[in-house]
């Protein structure tokens, strides 16, 4: 199967979950736990599928291996993943603990298969300049395994204060570990690629040195939360923030010097939302004696991290990457880039202003307006991606 056709099929799960989220909003809003369903459709469904596609693609690219070599293994793990996602969501809606436990186990298995696949590719590859970057994807998938185990424990209904500590740990593991470390590793080379310039000096060195600090900081957040030692959790949050700053610092001059930053604005906005979330979480952990309160506030931050950081980063990357993989020569590529660039500022404003209204939550009316703006931004993005033209066949 040709690369452009493969990517069109491989991306199908992500828009399905996003459309299910938008179409099902009235029903989700009336359900017993609307935040839970929204978060899992977005992060476990749409974003995790997107990460599976592109971490596999970038691994083969960085290791200079044929893209086709991993496709059979990819199909197996993505089928297992989505079987797990659907089981988790149906189990939650139907209040079937065994279904949720089965779904969590399937997600854990799919993450393990993802780790193994990347390990196989690293072992087969010849020495290359960027051979370290796929290790970010291995480490992040290990956090998805841990997050899946924690989710399985939560599905069985733990009681008391431990339940809320477990919930905060589950969130931090999946968002900061699985999603955050995946994005961090990708941005090392992806930022200069999007800005069409050379990799900045020291970008690789800073990126690779940041990995153990990112891993250690997520583990510190988890350890501090589970053991009820807030100082360790806060130290982990601040170290995670510092690790991101260190990783991105070589790119700052490159970003500032850009004459036309619009191609990069969604990435900048996503990173700002991450910064806001980390600072807010640190304040919440320090300022509240009860983990139940911290857990409730963390659930609100999931809007920011899910929609502002993960989804915005994903949609921004797709608007650049899909035209690149569709191919078809310079003319077709220029036409696709022109389509993917349409309404870029409008999409950016809708997404971020809408999210601001969701996060502030001043009133139900403004909350609904914010949700509508974000939904419209997603719809426009999906529509434009659907309008991209594949390479013509002779």
N, C-alpha and C positions, 0 to 999 in steps of 0.2 A: 504494500500500500504506500502511495506517495506521501511525502511529509505533510503537504498542505491538507490532503484528505484525512490523514491520521489526526492532525490537530483539530480539525472541525469535529470529528467524532469524539475525540478524547475530552473535549471541553463541554460536551453535552450536559453532564451532571450539574455543573456550576450554575448555568442559567436556569435549569429546572428547579433547583433549590431556591434561587433568588425569586423566580416567578411564583413559586409556591408560597414563599414568605409574603410577597406583595398581595397576591390574590387572596391568600388566607388570612390577611390581617384582621378583618372583622371577626372571623371565627376565633383567631388566636387571642384577640382582645377580650373575648368573652369566656375564654377557657380558665381553668383553675389556676394555672401558672403561666401567664403569657410571656413573661421575660424568659423563662426556661426554654420554651418552645422556640421563641425568636432567636435566642442565642445559639441553640443547637442546630437550627436550620441554617443559620448564617455561618457560624464558625466550624461546626463539625461537618455540615453538609457542603455548603458552597466553597468555603475557604480551604478546607482540608483537601477536597477534590482538586482544587486549583493548585495547591502546593504539590500534590502527588504528580500532576502533569508536568509542572515546570521544574521541580527539583530533579525529576528524571531526565528532562530535556537538558538542563544545565549540567548535570553530572556527565552525560555523554559528550556534551560540547567541550567542557573543561578538560576531560580526559582524552578527547579526540578519538572517540569510539563511534561506530555506526549507531545511529538512532534506533535502527531496527532491532538491534541485539537484545534490548530489554523489553520489547513490546509484549511478548507472551507472558512474562513475569508481571508486567504492569497490569495486564488485563485481569490476571488472577487476583492481585491484591486490591484493585479498584472494585472488583465485584464483591469481594469479602468486606471491604470498607463500607460500601453502600448498603449491603445487607445488614451490617451492623448499625449504620445510621438510621435506617428505616425501622429496625427492631427497637432501638432505643426510643425513638419518637413515638412509635405506636404503643410501646410498653408504657411510656409516661402517660399518654392520653387515656389508655385503657386501664391504667393502674395495675399493670402486670409486672411484678418484680422480676419474674423469671425471664421475661422478654427483654427487659432492660439489662439484666445481667448477661444474657446471651449476646445482646448488641454490643455491650462494652467489651466482651471477650473477642468478638469479631473485629472490632476496631483495634484492639491490642494485637491480634494476629496479623492484621493488614499492616500495621506499623512495623511489626517484626519482619515481615516479608519485604517491606520497603528498605529497612536497614540491611538485610541480607543481600538484596539486589545491588545496592550501592557498594557494599563490600566486595561483591563479585566483580563489579566493573573496575573498582580501584585495583584489585589484584591482577586483572587482565591488562590494564593500561600500561603503556610505556611511561617513563618519567616525563612529566610536562610541567610547565610553569605554574599552573593553577591546580595542581593535584590536591592541595590542602582544602580547597573550598568544599568539595563534596563531604568532607568530614563534618562541616556545619550541619549538613542534612542528616548524617548518621546520628549525631548528638541530639538534634531537635526531634527526630523520630523516636529516640529513646525516651524523651520527655512525653511524647504522645502515648507511649506504652504506659509510663507511670501515671499520666493523666487518665488513661482508660481504666486502669486498676482502681484509682481513687473514685472515678465515676461509678464503677461497679459497686464499690463499697457504699457510696452515697445512695445508690438505687435501692439498697436493702433497708433504708430508713434508720440510720443511727440517731441516737437521742442526745439531748442535753447540749452543753456548750461545745463538746467535741464535734458535733455535727457541723457547727458553723466554722470551726477551725479547719475541718476537713474540706468544707466547701471553698473557703478562701484558698487553700492549698491547691485544690483542683483547678480553680481559675488561673492561679499564677503559673502552675505547671504547664497548662495547655496554651495560654496566651503568651507568656513571657518565654517559656521554654520551647514549645513546638512551633508556634507562629513567629515569635520574635527572633529566635536564633536562625530560623530559616531565612527570614528577610534580611537579617544582618549579614549573613554570609553572601547572599545574592548581591547586595548593594555594593560590595567591595569592587566588583567589576561592572555592575550594571549602571551605576551612576555615570561614569564616563562614557559608557555606551549610549545611554539616553541623550547625553549632552554632546555626543559625537566628537569626543576629544580623547587624548591619551590618558592612561591611568596615572594619577598624580604620584609624585615621589612619596615613598613611605606608606602608600595606601595599603599595599599587601602586608607589609610588616605590622602596621597598626591593626589591620584586620585579623591576622592570624594570632597576634598576641592577645587580642580581645576575647578570643573564644574561651579559654579556661576561666577568665573572669566572668563572662556571661553565664557559663555553666555553674560556677561556684556561687554566683549571686542568686540564681534561681533556687539552687539547693539550700542556700541560707534562708531565703524567704520561706521555703517549705518547712525547713527544720524549725525555724523560729515560730512559725504559726502552729505547727503540730505540737510542739513542746511548750507552747504558751510563754515563750521568751521574746517579748516584743522587740527588745534591743537588737536581737539577731535578725529578726524579720525586717526591721527598718534599715539596718546596715546592708542587708541583701538588696533592698529596693534602691538605696542610694548607690551601691556598687554597680548594680545593673544599669542605672542611669549614667554613671561615670564611664562604664564600658562602652556604651553607645556613643558618648561624646568622643572618647578616644578613637573609636573605630571610624567615626565620620570626620574627625578633625582634618585629615589630609585633603578631604574633598571640599572644605569650606571656601578656600580661595578660588577653587574652580567654579563653585556655584556662584559666588559673589561676582566674578568677572563675566558671567554670561550676559550677553546683550539681549537675548530673547529667552527669558526664564520660563515662559508659559508651558513648555514641554515638560517642565520639572515641578510645576507648582503643586500638583496633587501629591507628589512625594514629599515635598516640604511640609504641606499641610498635614499629611499623615504623621510625620515625625513630630510636629508640634502637638498633635493630639496625644501621642505617646508620652511626650514630656509632661503634659498637663495631667495625664492619668497617673504617672509614677509619683509626681509630687502630691497629688490628691490622696493617693493610697498611703503614702508615708505619713501624711498628716492624720488620716483616719486611724491608722494603727497606733500612732502616738496619742491621739486625743480621745480615744474611747476605751473604757474599761471592759466593755462587753464585746465578745467576738460576734455576737448576734448583730450588733449595730454595725461593726466593721463589714460583716458579710452582706448586710442590706445595702450599705454604701458601695461595696464592691460590685454588687449586681448593677447598680446605676452606672458605674464606670465601664461596665461591659458594653454599653451603648457606644461610648467614646472609643474604646479599644477595638470593638468589632466593626463598627461602621466607619469611624474616623481613621483608625490606623490600618487594620487588616484589609477591609473591603476597599478603602480608597487606594491603598497601595496596590492591591490586586487589579482593580479596574484601570488604574493609571498604567501599570505595566502591560496589561493586555492591549491597550490602545497603541502601544509601541511595538509589542512583540508579534501580535497576530499579523499585521502587514508584512513583517520581516519573514515569517515562516511560510506565508502563502506563496511567496515567490512570483513567478510569471514575468520576470524581466523588469528593467527600470521603469517602463511606462506603467505597467500594472502596479508596481510598488508605489510609484508616485500617486497614482489614483487612490490606492488604498490608504496611504498616509493622509491624503487630502480628506477622505471620508472620516477617518478616525480622529482628525483634528477639528472637525466641525463642532461648534457650540462648546468648545473646550472651557472657556471662561464661565459660560452659563452653567455647565455641568458642575464646575468647581464651586460656584456660588450656591447653587441649589443644595449640593451635598453638604457643604460645611455650615452654611447658615441654618439649613434644616436640622443638622445635627446639634448645632448650638441651641436651638429651640427645644429639641428633645432633652438635651442635657440639663438645661435650666429648669424646664418643666414648671413654668410660672402658673400656667393654667391648662385645663384640658383642651381648650380651643387652640392655644399656641402649640401644645404638644401634638395635636392632630395635624396642624399646619406644617410643623416641622417634619413629621412622619411622611406627609404627602410630598414635601419637597425632596426628601431623600429618595422616596419611591420613584418620583419623576426622574431624578438623576439616574437611578439604576436603569429605568426603562429606556431612557435616551441612550445610555451606554450600550445596553444590549441590542437596541435597534441598530445603532451605527456599526457595532461589531457584526451583526447579521448582514449588513449591506456590503461588507468587504468581499471583493471578488477573488475567487481562487485562480490559479494559473490556468490558462487555456490549454486544452489538449489538442494536439495536432491530429 
